[in-house]
Amino acid sequence: MLSCNDIIAARGRIRGGIVETGCPRSLGLDRSGFARVHFKTEFRQKTGSFKDRGSLNRLLLLEPAQREAGVVAASAGNHAQALAYHSARLGIPCTIVMPDAAPLIKVTKTRGYGARVIQTGATITDGMARVDRLVEEEGLTVVHAFDDPAVMAGQGTMALEILEQVPDVTTLVVPIGGGGMIAGVATVVKARRPGARVIGVEASASPGAVASLEAGRPVHLERSDTLADGIAVKRIGDRTFPHIQALVDDVVVVDEEEIVRAIFFLMESEKVVVEGGGAVGVAAILGDRIRPGSADVTVCILSGGNIDMNVASKIIDRGRGAGRWVVVRDRPGYLNEVTAVVAIAGANVLHIEHTRAFGDISVGHVSIEMEIETRGRGHVAEIVAELRELGHQVGEVA
């Protein structure tokens, strides 16, 4: 098992190579009536996620011969970028194996940091066979994304910072993917502040920790597509699991709609852009999966900010109530009635399309598709309720 001393040593090792990120108090949650919540802003690391910490710690522990030969990892996201960046900075050759369908922006950024990128297979699991061959043929050292004590220790250094920044913390909310971050964080918290709770959060589309805790061992799950792609793994780590089992107080799951809501909330109320995996803790708080008491002081880790801007744009549209359609009777004045409801509610119509040629609408009715700007999801619900009260059908554009 990892020790707090391992993490203290890692902090001294990586100091100067990573960002000591801030832990400001949330203003948006304060205004929403929640207990005191702070955000650990790990998305401000050099490559946009907490992965900088563990990758750097592992690299600094390499033997001279290992440094000369180089390192390799299978990754399609944050670990790839962090390992590539810090390897280049230290003059260590780095190879990243990525799936054929890895997002172009992630492939480009990883190459931009100086790594040799090899694309093969449909999944990260497929890529591991290529990693094994590279280890055998070129003598490369594998740097695992989470299931490595040095990586776990590096991730745990954020907890040392948190306890200094928010010394009265009572609850830490931590995203879970493979388990490296929560293993390191929980090790520190239970050693330094044993009364504080550590709660893990994962996406319902990839609930590996919950399933493993129920089974009493790491289990393999076929993940589903999720906005929280950075924490979607098929199997949590063999080394991380005992830490989760022994030190983590609870693990909860959040669904896709809750993750969307959390990302939009962070954009609108906190003025920060966070990826799906980084926002799951906020999703758990907003969705009442975790409800801090009035005396609680909660720190929620925002673990990464590497979100595709096209995805962010869709979330903004969805969050402000865009993309609603309304079916009304084909009679003079009904379009005016619908827009009047929006206007009286204090919303703003950004775009409107009126059509009769819509396959699943009966004769005598028309479809109105509206993109509207609102004060938030509650405001949208009020408008939809008023339209339905008037007898109109309301839905959401797919």
C-alpha positions as CSV (number, residue, x, y, z in Angstrom):
1,M,0.0,0.0,0.0
2,L,1.0,3.6,-0.7
3,S,2.1,5.7,2.3
4,C,1.8,9.3,3.0
5,N,5.6,9.5,3.2
6,D,5.7,8.3,-0.4
7,I,3.5,11.2,-1.4
8,I,5.5,13.7,0.6
9,A,8.7,12.5,-1.2
10,A,6.9,12.8,-4.6
11,R,5.9,16.4,-3.8
12,G,9.5,17.3,-3.2
13,R,10.6,15.6,-6.4
14,I,8.1,17.2,-8.7
15,R,8.1,20.7,-7.1
16,G,8.9,23.2,-9.8
17,G,7.8,21.0,-12.6
18,I,4.0,21.2,-12.0
19,V,1.6,24.0,-11.0
20,E,0.5,24.3,-7.4
21,T,-3.1,24.9,-8.4
22,G,-5.5,27.1,-6.4
23,C,-8.4,26.0,-4.3
24,P,-10.9,28.9,-4.4
25,R,-14.3,29.0,-2.8
26,S,-17.2,28.5,-5.2
27,L,-19.3,31.6,-5.6
28,G,-22.0,29.9,-7.8
29,L,-22.8,27.1,-5.3
30,D,-22.8,29.7,-2.4
31,R,-25.5,31.6,-4.3
32,S,-27.5,28.4,-4.9
33,G,-27.8,27.8,-1.2
34,F,-25.2,25.0,-0.8
35,A,-22.8,24.6,2.1
36,R,-19.2,25.9,1.6
37,V,-17.5,24.3,-1.4
38,H,-14.0,24.9,-2.8
39,F,-12.7,23.8,-6.2
40,K,-9.2,22.3,-6.6
41,T,-8.4,23.7,-10.1
42,E,-6.3,20.9,-11.6
43,F,-7.4,21.9,-15.1
44,R,-4.8,24.7,-14.7
45,Q,-1.8,22.2,-14.9
46,K,0.5,22.7,-17.9
47,T,-1.2,20.1,-20.1
48,G,-4.7,20.8,-18.7
49,S,-5.1,18.0,-16.2
50,F,-3.9,16.4,-13.0
51,K,-2.0,13.8,-15.0
52,D,1.0,16.1,-15.0
53,R,1.7,15.1,-11.4
54,G,1.9,11.3,-11.7
55,S,3.6,11.3,-15.1
56,L,6.4,13.6,-13.9
57,N,6.9,11.7,-10.6
58,R,7.3,8.4,-12.5
59,L,9.7,9.9,-15.1
60,L,11.9,11.3,-12.4
61,L,12.3,7.9,-10.8
62,L,13.6,6.2,-14.0
63,E,17.1,4.7,-14.0
64,P,19.6,6.3,-16.3
65,A,19.4,3.4,-18.8
66,Q,15.6,3.6,-18.8
67,R,15.8,7.4,-19.5
68,E,18.0,6.8,-22.5
69,A,15.8,4.0,-24.0
70,G,12.6,6.0,-23.4
71,V,9.1,5.4,-22.2
72,V,5.8,4.2,-23.7
73,A,2.1,4.4,-22.9
74,A,-1.2,3.5,-24.4
75,S,-3.5,6.5,-24.1
76,A,-5.9,8.7,-26.1
77,G,-6.1,11.6,-23.8
78,N,-4.7,13.4,-20.8
79,H,-2.1,10.9,-19.8
80,A,-0.7,10.9,-23.3
81,Q,-0.3,14.7,-23.3
82,A,1.2,14.9,-19.8
83,L,3.7,12.1,-20.5
84,A,4.7,13.6,-23.8
85,Y,5.1,17.1,-22.4
86,H,7.3,16.1,-19.4
87,S,9.3,13.6,-21.3
88,A,10.3,16.2,-23.8
89,R,11.1,18.7,-21.1
90,L,13.4,16.1,-19.5
91,G,14.9,14.9,-22.8
92,I,13.4,11.4,-22.5
93,P,12.2,9.7,-25.8
94,C,8.4,9.1,-25.5
95,T,6.1,6.9,-27.6
96,I,2.4,7.0,-27.2
97,V,0.1,4.3,-28.8
98,M,-3.3,5.8,-29.6
99,P,-6.4,4.2,-31.2
100,D,-7.0,4.7,-34.9
101,A,-10.1,6.8,-34.1
102,A,-8.5,9.0,-31.4
103,P,-9.7,12.6,-31.8
104,L,-7.4,14.5,-34.2
105,I,-6.9,17.4,-31.7
106,K,-5.5,14.9,-29.1
107,V,-3.2,13.3,-31.6
108,T,-2.0,16.6,-32.8
109,K,-1.3,18.0,-29.3
110,T,0.5,14.8,-28.2
111,R,2.8,15.0,-31.3
112,G,3.2,18.7,-30.7
113,Y,4.6,18.0,-27.2
114,G,7.3,15.9,-29.0
115,A,6.1,12.3,-28.7
116,R,6.2,9.6,-31.4
117,V,2.6,8.7,-31.9
118,I,1.6,5.3,-33.2
119,Q,-2.0,4.8,-34.0
120,T,-3.4,1.2,-34.1
121,G,-6.5,-0.7,-33.2
122,A,-10.0,0.4,-32.1
123,T,-9.3,0.8,-28.4
124,I,-6.6,1.4,-25.8
125,T,-6.8,-2.3,-25.0
126,D,-5.9,-3.1,-28.6
127,G,-3.0,-0.7,-28.3
128,M,-1.5,-2.6,-25.3
129,A,-0.4,-5.4,-27.6
130,R,1.7,-2.9,-29.5
131,V,3.1,-1.5,-26.3
132,D,4.2,-4.9,-25.2
133,R,6.0,-5.4,-28.5
134,L,7.8,-2.0,-28.1
135,V,8.9,-3.0,-24.6
136,E,10.4,-6.2,-25.9
137,E,11.9,-4.8,-29.2
138,E,13.1,-1.4,-28.0
139,G,13.5,-1.8,-24.3
140,L,11.1,1.0,-23.5
141,T,9.6,1.4,-20.0
142,V,5.8,1.5,-19.6
143,V,4.4,4.4,-17.7
144,H,0.9,3.3,-16.8
145,A,-1.8,5.9,-16.6
146,F,-2.9,5.0,-13.1
147,D,-1.9,1.5,-11.9
148,D,1.6,2.4,-10.8
149,P,2.7,3.4,-7.2
150,A,4.8,6.3,-8.5
151,V,1.9,7.7,-10.6
152,M,-0.5,7.3,-7.6
153,A,2.0,9.1,-5.4
154,G,2.3,12.0,-7.8
155,Q,-1.5,12.4,-8.1
156,G,-1.7,12.3,-4.3
157,T,0.4,15.5,-4.0
158,M,-2.7,17.6,-4.7
159,A,-4.1,16.4,-1.4
160,L,-1.1,17.8,0.5
161,E,-1.9,21.2,-1.2
162,I,-5.6,20.9,-0.4
163,L,-5.0,20.3,3.3
164,E,-2.8,23.4,3.4
165,Q,-5.2,25.5,1.4
166,V,-8.4,24.4,3.1
167,P,-7.3,23.1,6.5
168,D,-10.8,22.7,7.8
169,V,-12.0,20.5,4.9
170,T,-14.5,17.8,6.0
171,T,-15.3,16.2,2.6
172,L,-13.2,15.6,-0.6
173,V,-15.0,14.8,-3.8
174,V,-12.8,13.0,-6.3
175,P,-13.5,11.8,-9.9
176,I,-12.7,8.1,-10.4
177,G,-11.4,6.5,-13.6
178,G,-8.7,3.9,-13.1
179,G,-8.4,5.0,-9.4
180,G,-4.9,6.5,-9.4
181,M,-6.0,10.0,-8.2
182,I,-8.4,8.9,-5.5
183,A,-5.9,6.3,-4.2
184,G,-3.2,9.0,-3.7
185,V,-5.7,11.6,-2.3
186,A,-7.3,9.2,0.1
187,T,-3.9,8.0,1.4
188,V,-3.0,11.6,2.4
189,V,-6.3,12.5,3.8
190,K,-6.7,9.4,6.0
191,A,-3.2,9.9,7.3
192,R,-3.4,13.6,7.9
193,R,-7.1,14.2,8.6
194,P,-8.7,10.9,9.3
195,G,-12.1,12.4,10.2
196,A,-12.6,13.8,6.7
197,R,-14.6,11.9,4.2
198,V,-13.3,10.9,0.7
199,I,-16.1,10.4,-1.8
200,G,-15.5,9.1,-5.3
201,V,-17.6,9.9,-8.3
202,E,-17.8,8.1,-11.6
203,A,-20.0,8.2,-14.7
204,S,-23.0,5.8,-14.8
205,A,-21.8,4.7,-18.2
206,S,-18.6,3.4,-16.8
207,P,-19.1,2.4,-13.1
208,G,-16.0,0.3,-12.6
209,A,-15.3,1.2,-9.0
210,V,-18.9,0.6,-7.9
211,A,-19.0,-2.8,-9.6
212,S,-15.6,-3.7,-8.2
213,L,-16.5,-2.8,-4.7
214,E,-19.7,-4.8,-4.9
215,A,-17.7,-7.8,-6.3
216,G,-14.8,-7.4,-3.8
217,R,-12.2,-7.4,-6.6
218,P,-11.5,-5.4,-9.8
219,V,-13.9,-6.4,-12.5
220,H,-14.0,-5.8,-16.2
221,L,-16.8,-3.7,-17.7
222,E,-17.6,-2.9,-21.2
223,R,-17.9,0.9,-21.0
224,S,-20.5,2.9,-22.8
225,D,-19.9,6.2,-24.6
226,T,-19.8,9.1,-22.1
227,L,-19.1,12.7,-22.0
228,A,-16.7,11.9,-19.1
229,D,-14.3,10.1,-21.5
230,G,-11.3,10.9,-19.4
231,I,-12.5,8.6,-16.6
232,A,-14.1,5.9,-18.7
233,V,-12.0,2.8,-18.3
234,K,-12.9,-0.8,-18.6
235,R,-11.2,-1.9,-15.4
236,I,-9.8,-0.1,-12.4
237,G,-6.3,-0.9,-11.3
238,D,-5.2,-3.9,-9.4
239,R,-3.0,-1.6,-7.3
240,T,-5.5,1.2,-6.9
241,F,-8.4,-1.0,-5.9
242,P,-7.1,-1.9,-2.4
243,H,-6.7,1.8,-1.6
244,I,-10.3,2.5,-2.8
245,Q,-11.6,-0.5,-0.8
246,A,-9.8,0.5,2.4
247,L,-9.8,4.3,2.4
248,V,-12.7,5.7,0.3
249,D,-15.9,6.3,2.3
250,D,-18.3,6.2,-0.6
251,V,-18.6,6.1,-4.4
252,V,-21.5,7.5,-6.3
253,V,-22.4,7.7,-10.0
254,V,-23.8,10.5,-12.1
255,D,-25.6,10.3,-15.4
256,E,-24.9,12.1,-18.7
257,E,-27.5,14.8,-18.2
258,E,-26.1,15.6,-14.8
259,I,-22.6,15.9,-16.3
260,V,-23.9,18.3,-19.0
261,R,-25.6,20.4,-16.3
262,A,-22.3,20.6,-14.3
263,I,-20.2,21.7,-17.2
264,F,-22.7,24.4,-18.1
265,F,-22.9,25.5,-14.4
266,L,-19.1,25.8,-14.2
267,M,-19.0,27.9,-17.4
268,E,-21.9,30.1,-16.4
269,S,-21.4,30.5,-12.6
270,E,-17.7,29.9,-12.1
271,K,-16.3,31.1,-15.4
272,V,-14.2,28.0,-16.0
273,V,-14.2,25.4,-18.7
274,V,-13.9,21.8,-17.4
275,E,-14.1,18.5,-19.3
276,G,-16.7,15.8,-18.5
277,G,-14.5,13.7,-16.3
278,G,-13.4,16.8,-14.4
279,A,-17.0,18.0,-13.7
280,V,-18.5,14.8,-12.2
281,G,-17.9,16.0,-8.7
282,V,-19.9,19.1,-9.3
283,A,-22.5,16.9,-11.1
284,A,-22.8,14.8,-7.9
285,I,-23.4,17.9,-5.7
286,L,-25.9,19.6,-8.1
287,G,-27.7,16.3,-8.5
288,D,-28.0,15.6,-4.7
289,R,-25.9,12.5,-5.0
290,I,-23.7,14.3,-2.4
291,R,-25.4,16.8,-0.2
292,P,-22.9,18.6,2.1
293,G,-24.4,19.6,5.5
294,S,-24.5,23.1,6.7
295,A,-21.3,22.6,8.8
296,D,-19.4,20.8,6.0
297,V,-16.5,22.3,4.1
298,T,-16.2,20.4,0.8
299,V,-13.4,20.4,-1.7
300,C,-14.3,19.2,-5.2
301,I,-11.5,18.3,-7.6
302,L,-11.9,19.7,-11.1
303,S,-9.4,17.3,-12.6
304,G,-9.1,18.4,-16.2
305,G,-10.1,21.0,-18.8
306,N,-9.4,19.3,-22.1
307,I,-12.8,19.5,-23.6
308,D,-13.5,19.5,-27.4
309,M,-14.8,23.0,-28.2
310,N,-17.5,21.6,-30.5
311,V,-18.8,19.6,-27.5
312,A,-18.5,22.7,-25.3
313,S,-20.6,24.6,-27.9
314,K,-23.3,22.0,-27.8
315,I,-23.4,22.1,-24.0
316,I,-23.8,25.8,-24.0
317,D,-26.7,25.6,-26.4
318,R,-28.3,22.9,-24.4
319,G,-27.8,24.7,-21.1
320,R,-29.4,27.9,-22.2
321,G,-32.5,26.1,-23.5
322,A,-31.7,26.1,-27.2
323,G,-33.1,23.5,-29.6
324,R,-36.7,23.3,-28.5
325,W,-39.5,22.5,-30.9
326,V,-43.2,23.3,-30.4
327,V,-46.2,21.9,-32.3
328,V,-49.1,24.2,-32.6
329,R,-52.4,24.4,-34.6
330,D,-52.1,25.8,-38.0
331,R,-54.2,28.9,-37.3
332,P,-53.4,32.6,-37.5
333,G,-52.0,34.0,-34.3
334,Y,-50.5,30.8,-32.8
335,L,-47.0,31.7,-33.7
336,N,-47.5,35.0,-32.0
337,E,-48.9,33.2,-28.9
338,V,-45.7,31.0,-28.6
339,T,-43.3,33.9,-29.0
340,A,-45.4,36.0,-26.6
341,V,-44.9,33.3,-23.9
342,V,-41.1,33.5,-24.4
343,A,-41.1,37.3,-24.3
344,I,-43.3,37.6,-21.2
345,A,-41.0,35.1,-19.4
346,G,-38.1,37.4,-20.1
347,A,-36.3,35.0,-22.5
348,N,-34.8,35.9,-25.9
349,V,-35.5,34.2,-29.2
350,L,-32.2,33.7,-31.1
351,H,-33.5,31.7,-34.0
352,I,-36.9,30.5,-35.1
353,E,-38.0,28.2,-37.9
354,H,-41.7,27.6,-38.9
355,T,-42.5,24.6,-41.1
356,R,-45.5,22.5,-42.2
357,A,-43.4,19.9,-44.0
358,F,-42.6,17.7,-41.0
359,G,-43.1,14.0,-41.4
360,D,-44.6,13.1,-38.0
361,I,-46.8,16.1,-37.6
362,S,-50.5,15.7,-38.4
363,V,-52.4,17.7,-41.0
364,G,-53.6,21.0,-39.4
365,H,-50.5,21.5,-37.2
366,V,-47.2,23.1,-37.8
367,S,-43.8,22.8,-36.1
368,I,-41.9,25.8,-34.7
369,E,-38.3,25.2,-33.9
370,M,-36.8,27.8,-31.5
371,E,-33.4,28.5,-30.2
372,I,-33.8,30.7,-27.1
373,E,-31.5,32.3,-24.5
374,T,-32.7,31.9,-20.9
375,R,-31.4,32.3,-17.4
376,G,-30.9,28.6,-17.0
377,R,-32.6,25.2,-16.9
378,G,-35.2,26.3,-14.3
379,H,-36.2,29.2,-16.6
380,V,-36.6,26.8,-19.5
381,A,-38.8,24.6,-17.4
382,E,-41.1,27.5,-16.6
383,I,-41.5,28.4,-20.3
384,V,-42.1,24.8,-21.4
385,A,-44.8,24.4,-18.6
386,E,-46.6,27.6,-19.8
387,L,-46.6,26.4,-23.4
388,R,-48.0,23.0,-22.4
389,E,-50.6,24.7,-20.3
390,L,-51.8,26.4,-23.5
391,G,-52.1,23.0,-25.2
392,H,-49.0,22.9,-27.3
393,Q,-46.6,20.0,-27.6
394,V,-43.0,20.7,-26.6
395,G,-40.0,18.6,-27.2
396,E,-36.2,18.9,-27.6
397,V,-34.4,18.7,-31.0
398,A,-32.3,15.5,-31.2
